[in-house]
Amino acid sequence: MAAKRIGILTGGGDVPGLNSVIKTVVYRGSDIDYEVMGIRRGWEGLTHVDLDDPASRARYILPLDRDNTRTIDRTGGTFLHTSRTNPAKMKKLPPVCAGGTFPKSESTKKGVTSVVYDITSRVLKNVGRLGLDYLVAIGGDDTLSYAARLDKEGVKVICIPKTMDNDVRNTEYCIGFSTAITRAMDAIDRQRTTVGSHERIGIFRVFGRDAGYTSLYTAYVTSLRCAIPEYKFDLKRMIELLVEDKKTNPSNYSLVILSEGAQWEGYEIREYGEADAFGHRKKANVGEDLSDEIKKASGEETVVSDLTYELRSGSPDFIDKLVASTFAGMAMDCIAKGEHGMMTAINKGCYSIVPIPDPKVGPRRVDVENMYNTQRYRPNYAQKLGLPIFLTKA
């Protein structure tokens, strides 16, 4: 009887904790007689691979076992590498697909229209040729949106949410979030000495394109003001608060944390570069723009620090290793029971299994009314009794 086989991939941005998922899936798989095939470079591994070419196969397909995954959980990043490939919206056909016929359509994002190809049929063919009984997809909204599509196409998919933005629907926690906050907290505490020495206003930019959890929770544990994408702040009011904070601080400095998607009234974030496979362009540094406004309005000097990629680097903290390993074990429990179309999650502070989020709903956002003080531009600290450990509900 042929061995049962699981494919596993990581898509989108890397976060600490991914390797703990991969290792646990491999180790649990060996316990229940499943082989595990690593799909390298996210969805690209199933769109670009030529399974008849040994070099291409070696580039994209990596059989995993206890030996080659034994130590991978000791580091961050992803052992399988990653990409931002969207098989349903390919701007250019991979070389292996040249000459093939695939459905195509026009995709418009912020006024820019382009022709894209849906090569899902190619993905399904490769899943079949690899003999995958299950596919474990680890990612954020973008990666999991295509995982939901594959499950509808008949591939048995189990999803594991990861993103330091912590904005995947149906779960209160995503792998990478705790480490990101820990990194931000440490970086800000270190930089207080420099900002204070020069008596300036420090501006810290963190990730958070659509949701402000990273900014909000960093502000929560560092007692700072913050700006989040869900609420456009009053620029004059923010500057007044920061200048006042500086004057009342014995060391004569103040600090503020901005999500990359934060905006003030009348301001629109500038974007640049080509959109990725999911329609996202890079955002200009809102921290630099706020710095210019502070200087013009108050004459105060600033220090701008971009913490974005710093927060996803290095090894996971305790929470992310714990959640990653537990999520992986839960995924394997689902596979052992024959379940699919599900995602590991935390709900009401407890581990749970939930449906893969509907891609049409979009990311989970901060509950401004309950979590953010719109007068002081700070997190709300009151009325937490009865909330789950991460202070938010899925």
Secondary structure in CASP SS format (residue, H / E / C, confidence):
PFRMAT SS
TARGET T0000
AUTHOR 0000-0000-0000
METHOD secondary structure of the structure
MODEL  1
M C 1.00
A C 1.00
A C 1.00
K E 1.00
R E 1.00
I E 1.00
G E 1.00
I E 1.00
L E 1.00
T E 1.00
G C 1.00
G C 1.00
G C 1.00
D C 1.00
V C 1.00
P C 1.00
G C 1.00
L H 1.00
N H 1.00
S H 1.00
V H 1.00
I H 1.00
K H 1.00
T H 1.00
V H 1.00
V H 1.00
Y H 1.00
R H 1.00
G H 1.00
S H 1.00
D H 1.00
I C 1.00
D C 1.00
Y E 1.00
E E 1.00
V E 1.00
M E 1.00
G E 1.00
I E 1.00
R C 1.00
R C 1.00
G C 1.00
W C 1.00
E H 1.00
G H 1.00
L H 1.00
T H 1.00
H C 1.00
V C 1.00
D C 1.00
L C 1.00
D C 1.00
D C 1.00
P H 1.00
A H 1.00
S H 1.00
R H 1.00
A H 1.00
R H 1.00
Y H 1.00
I E 1.00
L E 1.00
P E 1.00
L E 1.00
D C 1.00
R H 1.00
D H 1.00
N H 1.00
T H 1.00
R C 1.00
T C 1.00
I H 1.00
D H 1.00
R H 1.00
T C 1.00
G C 1.00
G C 1.00
T C 1.00
F C 1.00
L C 1.00
H C 1.00
T C 1.00
S C 1.00
R C 1.00
T C 1.00
N C 1.00
P C 1.00
A C 1.00
K C 1.00
M E 1.00
K C 1.00
K C 1.00
L C 1.00
P C 1.00
P H 1.00
V H 1.00
C H 1.00
A C 1.00
G C 1.00
G C 1.00
T C 1.00
F C 1.00
P C 1.00
K E 1.00
S E 1.00
E E 1.00
S E 1.00
T E 1.00
K E 1.00
K C 1.00
G C 1.00
V E 1.00
T E 1.00
S E 1.00
V E 1.00
V E 1.00
Y E 1.00
D C 1.00
I C 1.00
T H 1.00
S H 1.00
R H 1.00
V H 1.00
L H 1.00
K H 1.00
N H 1.00
V H 1.00
G H 1.00
R H 1.00
L C 1.00
G C 1.00
L C 1.00
D C 1.00
Y E 1.00
L E 1.00
V E 1.00
A E 1.00
I E 1.00
G E 1.00
G C 1.00
D H 1.00
D H 1.00
T H 1.00
L H 1.00
S H 1.00
Y H 1.00
A H 1.00
A H 1.00
R H 1.00
L H 1.00
D H 1.00
K H 1.00
E C 1.00
G C 1.00
V C 1.00
K C 1.00
V E 1.00
I E 1.00
C E 1.00
I E 1.00
P E 1.00
K E 1.00
T C 1.00
M C 1.00
D C 1.00
N C 1.00
D C 1.00
V C 1.00
R C 1.00
N C 1.00
T C 1.00
E C 1.00
Y C 1.00
C C 1.00
I E 1.00
G C 1.00
F H 1.00
S H 1.00
T H 1.00
A H 1.00
I H 1.00
T H 1.00
R H 1.00
A H 1.00
M H 1.00
D H 1.00
A H 1.00
I H 1.00
D H 1.00
R H 1.00
Q H 1.00
R H 1.00
T H 1.00
T H 1.00
V H 1.00
G H 1.00
S H 1.00
H C 1.00
E C 1.00
R C 1.00
I E 1.00
G E 1.00
I E 1.00
F E 1.00
R E 1.00
V E 1.00
F C 1.00
G C 1.00
R C 1.00
D C 1.00
A C 1.00
G C 1.00
Y H 1.00
T H 1.00
S H 1.00
L H 1.00
Y H 1.00
T H 1.00
A H 1.00
Y H 1.00
V H 1.00
T H 1.00
S C 1.00
L C 1.00
R E 1.00
C E 1.00
A E 1.00
I C 1.00
P C 1.00
E C 1.00
Y C 1.00
K C 1.00
F E 1.00
D C 1.00
L H 1.00
K H 1.00
R H 1.00
M H 1.00
I H 1.00
E H 1.00
L H 1.00
L H 1.00
V H 1.00
E H 1.00
D H 1.00
K H 1.00
K H 1.00
T H 1.00
N C 1.00
P C 1.00
S C 1.00
N C 1.00
Y C 1.00
S E 1.00
L E 1.00
V E 1.00
I E 1.00
L E 1.00
S E 1.00
E C 1.00
G C 1.00
A C 1.00
Q C 1.00
W E 1.00
E C 1.00
G C 1.00
Y C 1.00
E C 1.00
I C 1.00
R C 1.00
E E 1.00
Y E 1.00
G C 1.00
E C 1.00
A C 1.00
D C 1.00
A C 1.00
F C 1.00
G C 1.00
H C 1.00
R C 1.00
K E 1.00
K E 1.00
A C 1.00
N C 1.00
V H 1.00
G H 1.00
E H 1.00
D H 1.00
L H 1.00
S H 1.00
D H 1.00
E H 1.00
I H 1.00
K H 1.00
K H 1.00
A H 1.00
S H 1.00
G C 1.00
E C 1.00
E C 1.00
T E 1.00
V E 1.00
V E 1.00
S E 1.00
D E 1.00
L C 1.00
T C 1.00
Y H 1.00
E H 1.00
L H 1.00
R H 1.00
S C 1.00
G C 1.00
S C 1.00
P C 1.00
D C 1.00
F H 1.00
I H 1.00
D H 1.00
K H 1.00
L H 1.00
V H 1.00
A H 1.00
S H 1.00
T H 1.00
F H 1.00
A H 1.00
G H 1.00
M H 1.00
A H 1.00
M H 1.00
D H 1.00
C H 1.00
I H 1.00
A H 1.00
K H 1.00
G C 1.00
E C 1.00
H C 1.00
G C 1.00
M E 1.00
M E 1.00
T E 1.00
A E 1.00
I E 1.00
N E 1.00
K C 1.00
G C 1.00
C E 1.00
Y E 1.00
S E 1.00
I E 1.00
V E 1.00
P E 1.00
I C 1.00
P C 1.00
D C 1.00
P H 1.00
K H 1.00
V H 1.00
G C 1.00
P C 1.00
R C 1.00
R C 1.00
V C 1.00
D C 1.00
V H 1.00
E H 1.00
N H 1.00
M H 1.00
Y E 1.00
N E 1.00
T C 1.00
Q C 1.00
R C 1.00
Y C 1.00
R E 1.00
P E 1.00
N C 1.00
Y C 1.00
A C 1.00
Q C 1.00
K C 1.00
L C 1.00
G C 1.00
L C 1.00
P C 1.00
I C 1.00
F C 1.00
L C 1.00
T C 1.00
K C 1.00
A C 1.00
END
